[in-house]
């Protein structure tokens, strides 16, 4: 039996995934959390095989930082990122912090099940739509989004800025000094050729990192 832990800030999403997985016969949901902080606390207690980790969670610790810490704490656990975002930087950056799989929330239920089984066999997994997208981008020698230039830490800081977090809150969440957070902010601005958080938000909206409901 494959033991799975769910991390997503939407209870409805967690409930839907739980129902899908419980019908498989070989996958058991052993726990769930609504944010990265509580996930780290609970995962140590239930010792799952696989963690399905939402990447963009408002409030508290985001999915990239939670993945980074979880893999350090429990390297045997397989983390599969589950997100609405399908932009180029994320599979690569998540791999850098230790995730072994990446799924968009629009993937078929069967593909999510296949991904869980694949990572348990030691095989990395990227959902089929993303795999085709990345393959085409590689063949064409292009980066389809300027966010591909950001490191995993820079993406995490950028997502928190886009979530409206202040410097001190980002500092506290990521265990960085406010000065370091400010340095990351400037690097993000420089790499993306923007000068303000408003310009950053517009760019993120243009390339699909945030959506209408996240801005209103």
N, C-alpha and C positions, 0 to 999 in steps of 0.2 A: 504493500500500500504506500503510495506517495503522499507525504504529508505536506500540505500547502498552507501558507499564511498569506492573507490578503491585506494590502495597505492601499486605501483609497478614501478621500475625504467625503465621498458621496455614499451614503448608506444604501441607496437604491442600487448603485453599481455593485457594491459588495454582495448584496443579496442576490442579484442576478447571476454574478459569477459563482457564488456558492451553490446555487441551484443547478447550474450547468455542470459543475465539477462533481457534485454529489451523485449525478446520474451515471457517471462513468464506470463505477464499480472498482476502479483501482486508484482513485484519487480521493483523499480525505482532507477537508478544510479543518485545520486544528486551531485557528484563531484569526482575528482581524483587528485592524487599527485604522484610525482616521487621519493619522499624521505620523511623521517620521519619529518624533520623540517617543510616543507611546509604542510604536512598532519596535523600537530598539529595546525598550523595557520588557515587552511581552515575548519577543522572539526567543530571548534567552531562557524563558520558562518553558515554552512548548517545543523547542528544538525541531523546527520544520526542516523538510528537505529542500523546498522551493519557496521563495517569497515572490509574490506578484506585487510589484512596487509601482504605484502611481508616481509620476515624476513631478507634476505641478500641483502642489497642495497649499492653498492659502493658509497663513498662520503657522507658526511653529517651524519645524525643520522640513525642508523640501526633499524630494525623492533622490536627487543626486547626492546630496550630503548624507542622507540616511543610508544609501547604498554604499558609499565610501566607508562609513563607520561600521556598517553591518558586516561587510566583507573582511574588514580588519579584525572584528570581534569574533566572527564565526566563519572562517574561510571555507568551510565545507558546505555552507548553505549556497544554493544556486539562486541568484536574483534575476528575475525576468521583469524588465521594465514594461509597464502598461500605461499608455498615454494617448491623449488626443493628438499630440504633435507628431507630424511626419516629416519634419525638416531635417536636412542633411546632418547638422552637427551632432544630433542627439545619439544615434547609435554608436558613433565613434567615441564620443565623450563618455557615454555610459560604460562602454567596454573599458575605457581607461580607468574608471573607478571600480571596476570589478564585476559589472553585470555580464551575464552570459547569454541573455536573450532580450529581444526588443519587439514589442507588439503594439500596434495602434488599437484603440478601442473599437475601431470599425472592422476589425478582422472577424472572420467567421468563428463561431464557437469551436468548431472542429479544429481550427488552426491553433487556438489557444491551448486546447488539450494536447495537440501534437507537439507544441512547443514545450510544454511541461514534461512530457515523456522524453523528448529529445535531450533536454538539458540534463535529465536524470541519467541518460546514457553517455553523458560527457560531450554532447554535441552542442555548439553554440547555435542560436536560432534568431533569425531576423524575419519578420513576417513577409509574405510573398510580394506585396505591393512595394514595400520599402526595398526589398532585395532587387527587384527589377529597376526601381528608380535609381538606386546607387550604382547598379551595373551600367546603366545608360550614361550616368554622369561620369563614371570612370572612363568609359570608352570615348566620350566626347572631350574629356580633359577639362571639364568645367566644374566650378562650385556653384550650385544653384541658389545659395544664400550667403550673404556676407557673414552670417553668424557662424559659418564653418571655420572662420579664422579664430574664434574664441577657444580658449582652453576649457577644460571641464569646470575648473573653479570659477573662471570668468563667466561661463554660462550660468552657473549656480547663482552668482552675485547678480547677474543681469536679470534672471527670473525673479529674484527677490525685489530688485528695484522696480520691475514691472508690476509686482504685486503691491507696490506702495510702501515697502518697508523703509524705515529710516536707517541711517548709517549705524546708530547704536544697536538697533534691533538685529541688523545683519551681523554686526560684530558679535553680539551675544550668542546668536544661533550657530554661527560657524566657528566660534572660538578664535576669532581674529581680532586684532586691535582695530579701533576706528580708523587709525592712520592707514593700516593695510587695506581696509575696505575702500577707503578713499582712493588709494593707489589703483586698486582693481577697477574702480569706477572710471578713473581717467584712462586706464588701458582700454577698457571697453569702448569709451567714447572715441579714442584715437583709432582703434581698429575698425570701428563702424562708421567713422567720419561723421559723428554727431557731437553736439555741444551741450545738450540738455536732456533731462529725463523725458521731456515731452517729445523731442526728436527721436529718442530711443524707442518710445512707445509707438510712435508712428511707423518707424521702421519695422518693429516687431509685428505690428498689425499687418503691414504690407506683405511680409513674408510668412504669415500664418502662425507665428509663435503665440499670439494672443488673438482672441476672437471677440465678436461683438458683446457677448454676455460678460466677458471679463473686463471690458472697459466701462460698462454701465453700472 
